[in-house]
Amino acid sequence: MKRMLLALALATSPTLAEESKPVATQIGEAMRPAAEAYGKTMNRLVNEYMAGASKGPLGDAARANLKAQDQREREANRGVRRTMKECIKPGNVIDDDVKECMDGLRAKEW
């Protein structure tokens, strides 16, 4: 009997020793994805507003931020990279479309 109790105590001790996180921490971790998505959306809205409303340096910076954000999103969602041989246009034409096809940012449509 004593051996069984000792084995049971040893088996459950790691579970009992773990400290659970406070409720506020658990709530914060659960809300993190929604808060990050909201922050990204608000950042994009402010940049779009400033890019359209301002002709000065602030508008230029907002347009540059939007362009960089679009580039990051395209790179994050790009498809399979291809060789130049697979993407080259008829007549051996190489242009920006071919480069984007090689990088996986555009489908071969020619």
C-alpha positions in Angstrom: 0.0 0.0 0.0 2.8 2.4 0.9 4.6 1.6 -2.3 1.5 2.4 -4.3 0.9 5.7 -2.6 4.6 6.6 -3.1 4.4 5.7 -6.8 1.2 7.7 -7.2 2.7 10.7 -5.4 5.8 10.6 -7.6 3.7 10.3 -10.8 1.5 13.3 -9.9 4.2 15.5 -8.4 5.2 17.2 -11.7 1.6 18.1 -12.4 1.1 19.5 -9.0 4.4 21.4 -9.1 3.5 23.3 -12.3 2.2 26.8 -11.6 -0.7 27.9 -13.6 -0.7 31.3 -15.2 -2.8 34.1 -13.7 -6.1 34.6 -15.4 -5.0 38.1 -16.6 -2.0 36.5 -18.4 -4.2 33.9 -20.0 -6.6 36.5 -21.2 -3.8 38.6 -22.6 -2.3 35.7 -24.5 -5.7 34.8 -25.9 -6.3 38.4 -27.1 -2.8 38.9 -28.6 -3.7 37.8 -32.2 -6.7 40.0 -32.4 -4.8 43.0 -31.0 -2.0 42.5 -33.5 -4.5 42.3 -36.4 -6.2 45.5 -35.2 -2.9 47.3 -34.9 -1.9 46.3 -38.5 -5.2 47.4 -39.8 -5.1 50.8 -38.1 -1.5 51.3 -39.3 -2.5 50.6 -42.9 -5.6 53.0 -42.6 -3.4 55.8 -41.2 -0.8 55.3 -43.9 -3.5 55.3 -46.6 -5.0 58.4 -45.3 -1.7 60.2 -45.1 -0.6 59.0 -48.5 -3.7 60.5 -50.1 -4.0 63.6 -48.0 -0.5 64.9 -47.9 1.8 66.0 -50.7 4.8 66.6 -48.5 7.4 64.4 -46.8 4.8 62.8 -44.6 2.8 61.7 -47.6 5.9 60.4 -49.3 6.8 58.4 -46.2 3.3 56.9 -45.9 3.4 55.9 -49.6 6.8 54.2 -49.1 5.4 52.4 -46.0 2.4 51.1 -48.0 4.7 50.0 -50.8 7.0 48.1 -48.4 4.0 46.5 -46.6 2.6 45.3 -49.9 5.9 43.8 -50.8 6.2 42.0 -47.4 2.7 40.6 -47.9 3.4 39.4 -51.4 6.6 37.7 -50.3 4.9 36.1 -47.3 2.2 34.7 -49.7 4.3 33.8 -52.7 4.1 30.6 -54.5 6.7 28.2 -55.8 9.9 29.7 -57.2 10.7 28.8 -60.8 13.7 28.9 -63.1 14.1 31.5 -65.8 13.7 28.7 -68.4 10.2 28.0 -67.0 9.2 31.6 -66.9 10.7 33.2 -70.0 8.3 34.8 -72.4 8.0 33.8 -76.1 10.8 35.3 -78.2 13.2 35.0 -75.2 11.8 38.3 -73.7 12.8 38.9 -70.1 11.1 41.7 -68.2 9.6 42.4 -64.7 6.8 39.8 -65.3 9.4 37.1 -65.8 11.3 38.2 -62.7 8.1 38.1 -60.6 7.3 34.6 -62.1 10.7 33.4 -61.0 10.2 34.8 -57.5 6.8 33.1 -57.2 4.9 36.4 -57.1 3.1 35.9 -60.4 1.7 33.0 -62.3 2.9 32.3 -65.8 0.1 33.6 -68.1 1.9 34.0 -71.4 
